Amino acid sequence: MIGWGVDERGRQHAVSKVIRRGARADMIMVARLDFKKHAITGLSIPRDTACRLDGETRKINAFYSIAPKGESESYMVRAVEHTLPGVHIDRTIAINYDAFQELVDTVGGVPVVVPKGSEGEGLQYDDNAGDLHIHLSPGKQVLDGKDAMGYVRFRHDSESDFGRQQRQKEFLASFKSSIFKNLGKLPEIAEQGKAVMSNALTDDEIIAVVAFARKVPQSSIKLGTLPTYPRGRLLRVVESKRDDALREYGLLTDSTLTAAVER
């Protein structure tokens, strides 16, 4: 499955604002839930990764915004499957940031260790026009919903998408622990979880995912980033390393690769 959050790009100003329509994909993650092995694996695609579709090369995150009305999700699926040959996306999830913040608050916050960052001041970023403000001092702390959103979205340092992916992995593990410390709120958490995923999952699927997540140890959560290299304003996929990465993170087998080559 694929999940993403979105930001809004102003037509006249280079700004970002968290919404769900008229926006570019902000975070793109292709994930697999392995119910047999009790494992979660996933590969983050940097938003500036080049993708050529319909005769045009764009940043992959742009396909969400240029799609005809009502086709944003299908365009993103096409872009991701084109970028990752052999990978079939069977479910799409657009993250609702408002619901995400409410869910974090419901579980009483999520403990994390905020890194020092490239300047030694933690995670600091202001976008006044986009109304996005991230101010997290380094060290161990419990994040509320608003700060948690900033923590998982921050990419404005030398590590960019790659540092963000590591923080998302650490947040996911801690968030799971916070959920299961609040079992009395499980019905409310499940309902809010549906909202976070824009109601992409049914009630039965949410229950199944929650039960599955409880059995997944932190050592079985493995997230990585698609290998890329910079060329101009875009990132190009390192094709010689791509398929190995897809296999490593459980998104590709030799049989699916053969099928992709033969198509």
Secondary structure, 3 states (H helix, E strand, C coil): CEEEEEEEECCCCCCEEECCCCEEEEEEEEEEEECCCCEEEEEECCCCEEEEECCEEEEHHHHHHHCCCCCHHHHHHHHHHHHCCCCCCCCEEECCHHHHHHHHHHCCCEEEEECCCCCCCCEEEEECCCCEEEEECCEEEEECHHHHHHHHHCCCCCCHHHHHHHHHHHHHHHHHHHHHCCHHHHHHHHHHHHHHCCCCCCHHHHHHHHHHHHCCCHHHEEEEECCEEEECCEEEECHHHHHHHHHHCCCCCHHHHHHHHHC
